[in-house]
Amino acid sequence: MPRMNSPLPIRRALAVLAASLALAACTSTPPPPPPAVDTTTPAQRMAAVQAAAGADDKELSVQPLRDPQVDDLRHVATERREAGDLAGAAEALDQALPLVESDPGILQERAEIALLQGDWARAETLARKAVSLGSRTGPLCRRHWATVEQAHLARGEKENATSAHAQIEGCTVPGIKRY
């Protein structure tokens, strides 16, 4: 007749239980899904900046008088950009900047070239400098902040992008209602 109180089955049960607990302790929650890949192209980002600037004929937009040499360099930059030569456009604007380093329009144009080149940090830096030197209202102000917003979005910084986007609204002053 077999013994009822054999320690062998209890030891096996305890060993199985211990192994199960050890394996359960090793499991972890599944890794989070990979972040969504942003497929927005630099050209699409630039289109968003241009759209933010808007075209409101009721809004006052002051344009400074420009040095003819600076205007020539801006023209060269525009031609090169339209031809797809972003490096050439950047070079022309880089030549213009020392001549008028406090011109928010030139800074913004250079920021937009940086945006098209995918140089998010430079685009943001130039746009922020333009904000500090330029008008706090109007289409140029909106372009500055839209550039900052797009640079943040490109780097996946959604909270900072939201903050920059909120600044765009502040650049718009209601027009004068004429009766």
Secondary structure as GFF3:
##gff-version 3
##sequence-region A 1 179
A	DSSP	alpha_helix	7	26	.	.	.	ID=ss1
A	DSSP	alpha_helix	42	53	.	.	.	ID=ss2
A	DSSP	alpha_helix	68	82	.	.	.	ID=ss3
A	DSSP	alpha_helix	86	96	.	.	.	ID=ss4
A	DSSP	alpha_helix	104	116	.	.	.	ID=ss5
A	DSSP	alpha_helix	120	133	.	.	.	ID=ss6
A	DSSP	alpha_helix	139	154	.	.	.	ID=ss7
A	DSSP	alpha_helix	158	170	.	.	.	ID=ss8
###
